[in-house]
């Protein structure tokens, strides 16, 4: 990737992260105000969720800025792992929030009654939340796929779950309102706490899924089947006798591939170099902008 294209990519990633921060500030503020006024645990759970998303969005913004720095003497593979650490941090934040939501929901369902005043504003705020989350989730996923950014993907994943969790909260609020109108259905008063519990379970599932992927990236776990696919592609290139010792790793948005190949020992240095260039080009067609290192070895006689 040229310096100009790299600059454009980093700028687009930063812009996506900044928009995510602005959206998180607005939604968190709205949900806190309406949640406190109505006493809805479902909305307060969503406010806590959005508040942590705000922290996560800020961390993502800083991570994206740092990961764009070039390699130096202390970070020979660049700073891409910062994005993986950022995604792990977001996961831990969400899991801690879920623990509080589950505890409070159980208290309201079984041990403590809480009076709520559900107004039209509660539904309006949650509706606004869904619209905003749909838009920013699409924006972040687009940027994440384009620039292979795990930090932006983590943000997008969170906001996609927010869409579902907000829908669950709206359902809970509607059930509470129905319980107020129809006394025989008074048990629906607990629906808000049940909805909050549903939100927590959704977030736990998604967080664990993201956490596993993030830890795998930090431990340099290769994509399943990628090494075999690269080996088969390289061995199909004219002049390559054998491909072995394939090593792959991700560092944030960056992909590194190191491999050894056997070639005809009678090839000139220039011819051997031409073969390694064909190999690097073939791998970059599979993984755009990959950093490829090829070590040619002469075929033993």
N, C-alpha and C positions, 0 to 999 in steps of 0.2 A: 504494500500500500504506500502510495506516495505521501510526502509530508503534507501536501495540500489536502488530500483526501482524509488523512489521519486527523488533521485539524478540523475538518468539517464534521467528521464522525464524533469527535469529542465535544464539539459545540452542540450538535444535535442531542447527544446524551445528556448534557448539562441542562439544555432547555427543557427536555422531558422531565428531568428531576425537579427543576424549579417549579414547573407547572403543577407537579404532584404535591409539592410543599404548600403552594398557595391554596390548592383545593382542600388539602387536609386541614389547614388553619380555619377555613370557612366552615367546613362541615363539623369539626370538633366544637367550635363555638356555638353553632346552632343547636347541636344535640345536647350540649351541657345545659343551655338555658331552658330548652323545652323539657328535658328530662327532670330537672330540678322543679320546674313549675308544675308538671303533671305528676311527679312521683313515680314515673314508669321506670322499672328496673330494666326493661327491654331497651328503652332509649338510652338510659345511663350506661348500660352494657355496650351499646353501640358507640356512645360518646367516648368511653374508655378505649374501645377498639380503635376509633378514629384518632384519639389522642396518641396512642402508641404508633398508629400509622404515621402520624405527624413526626414523631421522633424518628421512626424508621425512614421516612422520606428525607429528613434532614441528614441522617446517617448515609443514606443512599447518595444524596447530592455530594457529600464530602468524599464518599468512596469513589464516585465516578470521577471527581476532580483528581483524586490521588492516583487512581488506576491509569489515568492517561499520561502520567509522567513516564519519560523514557527510562530504559535500563541505566543503572549506574554501577559503581564499584561494589556497593553493598547489596544491590538487587539486580543480579545478572540476568534474571528472566523478566525484568520489569516489575511493575507494582500491581499487576492484575489481580493477585490474590486478595487485595484489599476488598474487592467486590464480593468475594466468597465469604470473607469474615463479616462483612456488612450484612449479607443475607442470613448468616448464622445468628447474628445479633438480633435481627428482626424476629427470627423464629423464637428465640428465648424470651423476648419481650411479650410476644403474643401468648406464649404458654403461661407466663406468670399472670397475665391479665385473665386468662381463662380460669385459672385456679380461683381467683377472687369471684368471678361471675358465678361459677358453679357453687361455691360456698353460699353466696348471697341468695341464689335461686333456691337452693335447698332450704335455707332458713325461711324464705317467704312461702314456700309450698307447704312445709310441714310444721313450722314452729312459730311464725310471726305473721300477723296480718298487717298489711300496709294499704292505707287509703290512697286512691289515685283519682286524679281529675283529668280524664281524657278529653282533649279538645281537638278541633279541626287542625290546629297548628301541629299537633303531634304527627298526624298523617301527612301534612304538607311537608314538614321537615324530612320525614323518611322518604317521601316521594322525590324530593330534591336530591337527597343522598343517592338514591338509585340512579337517577339521571346522570349526576356528576360522576359516580363510580363507573358507569358504563362507558362514558366518554374517556375518562383518564385511563381506564384499564386498556381500552383499545389503543390509545396513544402510546402507553408504556410498552405493551406487547409488540407494537409495530417497531418501536425503537430498539427493544430488546432483541427481536429476531434479526433486525437489520445489522446491529452492531455486536451481536452475540454477548450481551451484557446480562450476567446472572443477577446483579443487583437490581437492575430495572425489571427483570423478569420477576424477582421476588416481590417488588412493589406491585406489579400488575396482577400477580397471583392473589395478593392480599385484597386488592380492590375488587377482584372478581368474586371472592368469597363475601365481600361486603354487600354485593348485590343480593346474594342469596340470604344472608343474615338479615339485611334490612327488610326483605320480603317476609321473613319469618316474624320479625318484630311487628310489622304492619298487621299480619294475621293475628298475632297475640293481642294487639290493641283492639282490633275489631271484635274479637271474642269477649274481651273485657266489657266493651260497649254493649254488646248483645246481652251480657249478663246483667247489666244495669237496667236494660229495657224489659227483660223477661226475668222476673224474680225466680221462677222455677229453674232457671239455668244459672243460678248464683255461683255454681262451682267454676264457671268460666272466668271468675275474677282471678283465678290462679293462672290463667292462660299467659299473662305477661311474663311471669316468672318461668313458666315452661318454655316460652319462646326464647327467653334469655339463655336458658339451659341449652336449647337447640343451637343458638348462635355459638355458644362456647364449644359444643361438640364439633360443629362444622369447622371452626377455627383450629381446634386441636388436631383434627384429621389433616387439614391442609398444611398446618405448621410442621407436623411430624414428617409429612411427605417431602416438604421443602428442606427440612433439616437434614434428612437422610442424604438428599442430593448434594446439599452444601458440604456436608462432612466428606462425602465421596470425592468432591472436587478438591477439598483441602488435603485429602490423602492421596491425590493423584490417581484415583481409580479411573481406568480408561473406559471409554464408552464400549458397551457390549458389542462385540463383533467387529469393532473398528480396526484393530490390529490385523485380524485375518483378512479384512477387506483391502487394507493397504498392501498387505503382502501379496495378495492375488493380483492386484492392479500393477504393482511394481514388477512382479515376475513375468507379466505379459508384455513388458517393454523390450523391444529388440536390444540385444547386447547384455541383458541381465540374465545371469545363469541361476542365481539364487538370492533370496532376500531373507534376512534373519536379524535377530536382536533388535526387533522393533520396539521402541519405547515412546509412549505418548503421555502428554500431560496438558492439563488446562491451567491457565493462570488468568482468572477473570474472563475477559472476552478473548483472550489470546490462546492459540493452540500451538503446541510444540510437538514435532515429530523427529525422532532420531532413529536411524536405521543403518544397517550394514548390508552391502550387496557384493556378490561375487561377480566379477567380470573377467573377460579374456585378458590374461596377463600380458599379451602382446600389444594391447592397445596403447597408443601414445597418451601422454598426459592430457593433451587437448581433447582426444577422443573420449577418454574416461570422464573428463569434466563435462563433455556434451551429454553423456549418458546420465550423469547426476542431475544435470539441469532438466532433462526430460522427466526424470523421476520426481523432482521437486514440483514441476508444472502439473504432473498427473495428480499428485497429492493435493495441490492447491485447487484443482478442479473439484475435488471431493470436499475439501475444507478451505474455503476462500481465505486468503491472507495468512495461511498457516506459516509458521516459522519452521523450515525443514532443513535438517542436517543429514547429509548422506555420506557414509564412509565407504568408498569403494575398496575392495580387496581383490588381489589377483587370484584366479582359479589355480589351486595347487596342481602341480604337474604329477 
